């Protein structure tokens, strides 16, 4: 039996708000504003992801996986919930400056991630060429950049805790083992277009204008 990878991801994302709410109740953190901020940010992101998956899906997640690999994917995705465990289990409360910074970074991340994916979906629905306009004008992977900002916003809420390094380590592992190889494969695939070489010279890899 094989199932689409998108279903595994959607299940993980849709359960986020339930998991975080459960942790808040289990560790009696109902008065912890940081926990509720995290609940709002990561919970809403999970719901938006599932909506995106159904309204303008990413074809790369349409591939099917066998059950063992699907279970492995699910356990890996659960690692993204590490900030929730740190905040609730440790009773950690972030400073006002960190909370404000986290929310701002998250908002920009949502814009880049979802707007660029929507642009890609609409473009590829009517064209077969290379996207070089909009959010793709200065960065070859604005959707990944947006996702990087989103998860940075989450882990920032734990930056003043004793376990600040755990979410950073987990995100770094995902970036190095999955994100970067994925972006490199996309670049290689798009190199079939004649204009890609020039486009590559003018754009950043993931962070607009910087890298």
Secondary structure, 3 states (H helix, E strand, C coil): CEEEHHHHHHHHHHHHHHHHHHHHHHCCCCCCHHHHHHHHHHHHHHHHHHHHHHHCCCHHHHCEEEHHHHHHHHHHHHHHHHHHHHHHHHCCCCCHHHHHHHHHHHHHHHHHHHHHHHHHHHHHHHCCCCCCCHHHCCECCHHHHHHHHHHHHHHHCCCCCCCHHHHHHHHHHHHHHHHHHHHHHHHHHHCCCCCHHHHHHHCECCCCCCC
